[in-house]
Amino acid sequence: MQYGGSSFISPLRSQPSPSAFYRVGDPIQTYFAASSVLSTLQQPVGIGVSERCVDGNPAGECTGATLSLLAPSPSHPSCSFPYFSAFLESKNTSCTRMLTNLSESCTMDPSLNAASYYSDFTVLKVPVNLTISQPIQVKIIPVLQPEAPWMDGNTCHNVVSEVIYEVAFSGIHGIQNVSVEFKVTSVSGTPGTSFRQQFTLHFRQSRTPSRTTHRSGNPGYLTGAPVLALHNGTRQHVTILQNQADGRCSDSLRHEVQFGMNVRTGCKFSIPLGTEKVNCSHIQETVFQALHGVRRPQSLAVTGNADPIQAEEWSSILLQNCNVQAVENRDSCCLVPTSLEIQVLWAQMGLRSNPQAQVLGARFLYQCESLKSLMPLTTAVSFTDMTEWPEPPRGWPSMYWKLPFDFFFPFKAALSRGKCCQGPVAGTLLVCFVLGMIFSF
C-alpha cells in the first residue's frame, strides 16, 4: 500500500482528456516508475463512528453507502471514485489507525513508515494521459527523513502520526516542487491498540525563477547582508537556531547569519527518553541538522556576488566535530552535539580608497554532551577582521619658501660697473634702493 497508490476508475465514466495544466479541483497525478502506473495523490480519511482509517476511501459524500474499491456503487455513482487530493484545494483529514498485531504492523504496515509517503512515486508537474517523460516528474522531498519504525519490547518507535504535504505551484507552469514533513510518535499496548493519524495538504504559489540573482555585495560583502553558502552546487544562506515563544527550538524558522554581525542564539531541544538505546546515530543526525540546518553548508562565498559555477570564488569550511563514537565506546552512552560555533575570518581587499570585504575562511566547531530528555542547544557566530592596512605617511609635507639664489645679482652687477659706486657710498645706495622698493608697495 502506497499513498500515491493506484486508484480505481469506473468504466461507466469516460476519463476526460487532460488539459495542458492543472485546473482547480483536478486530481494531482502521480507516477510509479517501477510499475509504470499512473495514479493520483491520495489522503486517508476516517469512516464510521470510530473514524477508522480507510486508505483508498471513495471520494466525497459516501456516508451511508456501501463502500467498495473494486466496483462502483449503484446508489452512489460518485463513490466509485477514490478519495484524491485536488489541485488548489487544501485539505486536513484525520483518522484512527487500528493495529491488530502491534509487533507485526510496526515493521510491515507501510502506513506507519514515513518512506511510504514519498519514496516510490513522483508527482506530475502537469496532467498527462499516457505519455510519461522525465522532465514533467517532480520528486517529493522530505524535510527530514525519519527512519523506519522499530520495536522495543511492546513499544513501536518512530511511527508516523502526522503527514504534511506542501505543494508549490506556478500558474499554468504547473507544480514546481512538493515537500513532505512528518511527525512521529511511539505506540505501545496490547493487540488491538489504536492511535490517531493526521494528514494535511496545502498549496503555496511559487514565483517564476528570476534571471537576476540576489547578491550580498558587488563584489565585496555589505555589512548586514546574508552570508552565502554552497551545498552540492546549490547556493543558500547560512542559518542558525531560532527559538519559539516557549523557548523550544523551531522546526521551520531559522535565524539568517548577516555579514559582520556577531550573534548568539539558544533554545531547548526535546528528545523522548529511551530512544537513545535503540538508535543513537539517528538522534545525533537530527541534532546536527537542528544546529547547522537540513543542508549543511560546505563552503562560503568569498565575495558577495560569487558564482556557484566558479570554484575559486568559494572557500571550503573547516569542520571540527566532536568524536562521538570514541566517547560512546568508552562511556557506553549517547553523545550528541549541543553547541555550534561558526568562526569567519574576513579582510578588506583592494584599493584603500575603495576597500572590498572578502571572506578568507570559516570553521564550524561542535561540542558534544551526554543525551538528555531536554537539551539546551546554542549557536554562535563570530566575525574576525584580519585586514592588514598599509602604514600611513608620517606627516604632511610642509611648505618651504626659498628665494632664488641669484635674487640680488642684478643689483650687484649694476653696482660693480662704476668705480664711483665702490666703498661706503655703494653700500649706502644699495640700502636706499632696497628700502625704496619696499616702501613703494
TAKA-V337792 format. One record per residue. N is the residue number from 0. RES is the residue in three letters. PSI is psi as a letter, one per 40 degrees, with the letter a starting at -180 (999 if undefined). Layout:
# TAKA-V337792
{{N RES PSI} {N RES PSI}}
This chain:
# TAKA-V337792
{{0 MET h} {1 GLN i} {2 TYR e} {3 GLY f} {4 GLY i} {5 SER i} {6 SER i} {7 PHE h} {8 ILE h} {9 SER h} {10 PRO e} {11 LEU e} {12 ARG h} {13 SER h} {14 GLN h} {15 PRO i} {16 SER h} {17 PRO i} {18 SER i} {19 ALA e} {20 PHE i} {21 TYR i} {22 ARG i} {23 VAL h} {24 GLY e} {25 ASP i} {26 PRO h} {27 ILE h} {28 GLN i} {29 THR i} {30 TYR h} {31 PHE h} {32 ALA d} {33 ALA d} {34 SER e} {35 SER f} {36 VAL h} {37 LEU h} {38 SER a} {39 THR i} {40 LEU h} {41 GLN i} {42 GLN h} {43 PRO i} {44 VAL i} {45 GLY h} {46 ILE h} {47 GLY a} {48 VAL d} {49 SER e} {50 GLU f} {51 ARG h} {52 CYS h} {53 VAL h} {54 ASP d} {55 GLY f} {56 ASN h} {57 PRO i} {58 ALA i} {59 GLY b} {60 GLU g} {61 CYS e} {62 THR h} {63 GLY e} {64 ALA i} {65 THR h} {66 LEU h} {67 SER h} {68 LEU e} {69 LEU e} {70 ALA i} {71 PRO i} {72 SER h} {73 PRO d} {74 SER d} {75 HIS g} {76 PRO d} {77 SER d} {78 CYS e} {79 SER e} {80 PHE h} {81 PRO i} {82 TYR h} {83 PHE i} {84 SER h} {85 ALA i} {86 PHE h} {87 LEU e} {88 GLU g} {89 SER h} {90 LYS i} {91 ASN h} {92 THR i} {93 SER i} {94 CYS i} {95 THR h} {96 ARG h} {97 MET h} {98 LEU h} {99 THR d} {100 ASN h} {101 LEU d} {102 SER d} {103 GLU d} {104 SER d} {105 CYS d} {106 THR e} {107 MET d} {108 ASP h} {109 PRO d} {110 SER e} {111 LEU e} {112 ASN h} {113 ALA d} {114 ALA d} {115 SER e} {116 TYR e} {117 TYR e} {118 SER d} {119 ASP e} {120 PHE i} {121 THR i} {122 VAL h} {123 LEU h} {124 LYS d} {125 VAL i} {126 PRO i} {127 VAL i} {128 ASN c} {129 LEU d} {130 THR h} {131 ILE h} {132 SER i} {133 GLN d} {134 PRO d} {135 ILE e} {136 GLN h} {137 VAL h} {138 LYS i} {139 ILE h} {140 ILE h} {141 PRO h} {142 VAL d} {143 LEU i} {144 GLN g} {145 PRO i} {146 GLU i} {147 ALA i} {148 PRO i} {149 TRP i} {150 MET i} {151 ASP g} {152 GLY b} {153 ASN f} {154 THR h} {155 CYS h} {156 HIS i} {157 ASN f} {158 VAL h} {159 VAL h} {160 SER e} {161 GLU h} {162 VAL h} {163 ILE h} {164 TYR h} {165 GLU h} {166 VAL h} {167 ALA h} {168 PHE i} {169 SER g} {170 GLY b} {171 ILE e} {172 HIS e} {173 GLY a} {174 ILE h} {175 GLN d} {176 ASN i} {177 VAL h} {178 SER i} {179 VAL h} {180 GLU i} {181 PHE i} {182 LYS h} {183 VAL i} {184 THR i} {185 SER h} {186 VAL h} {187 SER i} {188 GLY a} {189 THR i} {190 PRO h} {191 GLY e} {192 THR i} {193 SER i} {194 PHE i} {195 ARG i} {196 GLN i} {197 GLN h} {198 PHE h} {199 THR h} {200 LEU h} {201 HIS i} {202 PHE i} {203 ARG i} {204 GLN h} {205 SER h} {206 ARG i} {207 THR h} {208 PRO h} {209 SER i} {210 ARG d} {211 THR i} {212 THR i} {213 HIS h} {214 ARG i} {215 SER e} {216 GLY i} {217 ASN g} {218 PRO d} {219 GLY i} {220 TYR i} {221 LEU h} {222 THR h} {223 GLY e} {224 ALA i} {225 PRO i} {226 VAL h} {227 LEU i} {228 ALA i} {229 LEU h} {230 HIS h} {231 ASN f} {232 GLY e} {233 THR h} {234 ARG i} {235 GLN i} {236 HIS i} {237 VAL h} {238 THR i} {239 ILE a} {240 LEU i} {241 GLN h} {242 ASN i} {243 GLN a} {244 ALA d} {245 ASP e} {246 GLY e} {247 ARG i} {248 CYS h} {249 SER h} {250 ASP d} {251 SER d} {252 LEU h} {253 ARG i} {254 HIS h} {255 GLU h} {256 VAL h} {257 GLN i} {258 PHE h} {259 GLY e} {260 MET h} {261 ASN h} {262 VAL i} {263 ARG h} {264 THR i} {265 GLY i} {266 CYS i} {267 LYS h} {268 PHE h} {269 SER h} {270 ILE h} {271 PRO h} {272 LEU i} {273 GLY e} {274 THR d} {275 GLU d} {276 LYS d} {277 VAL d} {278 ASN g} {279 CYS d} {280 SER d} {281 HIS d} {282 ILE d} {283 GLN d} {284 GLU d} {285 THR d} {286 VAL d} {287 PHE d} {288 GLN d} {289 ALA d} {290 LEU d} {291 HIS e} {292 GLY i} {293 VAL d} {294 ARG h} {295 ARG h} {296 PRO h} {297 GLN d} {298 SER i} {299 LEU i} {300 ALA h} {301 VAL d} {302 THR i} {303 GLY e} {304 ASN f} {305 ALA i} {306 ASP h} {307 PRO d} {308 ILE d} {309 GLN h} {310 ALA d} {311 GLU e} {312 GLU e} {313 TRP i} {314 SER h} {315 SER i} {316 ILE h} {317 LEU h} {318 LEU h} {319 GLN g} {320 ASN i} {321 CYS h} {322 ASN g} {323 VAL d} {324 GLN d} {325 ALA d} {326 VAL d} {327 GLU d} {328 ASN d} {329 ARG d} {330 ASP e} {331 SER f} {332 CYS i} {333 CYS h} {334 LEU h} {335 VAL i} {336 PRO h} {337 THR e} {338 SER i} {339 LEU h} {340 GLU h} {341 ILE h} {342 GLN h} {343 VAL h} {344 LEU h} {345 TRP i} {346 ALA i} {347 GLN h} {348 MET i} {349 GLY a} {350 LEU i} {351 ARG d} {352 SER d} {353 ASN g} {354 PRO i} {355 GLN h} {356 ALA h} {357 GLN i} {358 VAL h} {359 LEU d} {360 GLY i} {361 ALA i} {362 ARG h} {363 PHE h} {364 LEU h} {365 TYR i} {366 GLN i} {367 CYS i} {368 GLU i} {369 SER i} {370 LEU h} {371 LYS i} {372 SER d} {373 LEU h} {374 MET h} {375 PRO h} {376 LEU i} {377 THR i} {378 THR i} {379 ALA i} {380 VAL h} {381 SER h} {382 PHE h} {383 THR h} {384 ASP h} {385 MET f} {386 THR h} {387 GLU h} {388 TRP i} {389 PRO i} {390 GLU h} {391 PRO i} {392 PRO i} {393 ARG d} {394 GLY i} {395 TRP i} {396 PRO h} {397 SER i} {398 MET h} {399 TYR h} {400 TRP h} {401 LYS h} {402 LEU i} {403 PRO i} {404 PHE d} {405 ASP f} {406 PHE d} {407 PHE e} {408 PHE d} {409 PRO d} {410 PHE d} {411 LYS d} {412 ALA d} {413 ALA d} {414 LEU d} {415 SER e} {416 ARG d} {417 GLY i} {418 LYS d} {419 CYS e} {420 CYS e} {421 GLN i} {422 GLY a} {423 PRO d} {424 VAL d} {425 ALA d} {426 GLY d} {427 THR d} {428 LEU d} {429 LEU d} {430 VAL d} {431 CYS d} {432 PHE d} {433 VAL d} {434 LEU d} {435 GLY d} {436 MET d} {437 ILE d} {438 PHE e} {439 SER e} {440 PHE 999}}
